[in-house]
Amino acid sequence: MNKTLKILIELQEIDHQLFEIDKKKGSLPQQVEKLESQAESVKSELETTRQALEDNQKELLTIKGTLMDAEEKVKKYQDQLYLVNTNREYDSLTNQIETVKSEMTESEGRQLYLESEIEKLQEIVVSSEEQSTAFVEQLDANRDELREKSDLTDARQEELEAQRVELIKHVGQRYLRKYDRILKARKRAVVPVERGSCTGCHKQLNPQTIYEIQQMDAFIECENCGRILVILPEEDA
Ligand SMILES: [Zn+2]
């Protein structure tokens, strides 16, 4: 076989592997990024829940304080009831007691609500913390795995690129340009002939073309798709 064609077939194999590496590599950083942003959102949800829990606990303390003050007040007013001399003073005190008691009822309702909220939020915090821990562990494992994969890929890519540099030293610029041009347009630049057809586009070739390819002196391009045609040794017969 023509030496240049032989080299181009090797080159094409390398370019094909480089293309696959590029395709795979493209998604690695995105995968890590996606995991990191998921971990971030789990963390920030947990923060929000913790903050809400803390706010509710603070408010509950305040309400309990208010209720204790109110109880004291009611007791004080009730003691004063025994000391009053006029109906007016009596009514006024009774009114004040009623007002404080109705405020207490409101506070007690709020207290019940807060206590049940706190219970719910505490459960959420516990399960979110478990989730977050599991997620961070998974993220670390995935990140390590992705980094390892990416290192392997980088090494392979360098190796292939070095091989490519060596190979193209032995191909004339004119052929290399032609090869690059077809490769860009068609993904494969050199294709074998099988059962009398171009394997790039499946066009049946005429006997004269096949004869010319068999001579292997010149580059014969497929009339239909423009790829460079070769007959591989096992197909030579
Ligand atoms: Zn073709």
Residues whose N, C-alpha, C, O or C-beta is under 5 A from the ligand:
A	BS01	ZN	C198 G200 C201 H202 K203 C222 N224 C225 G226
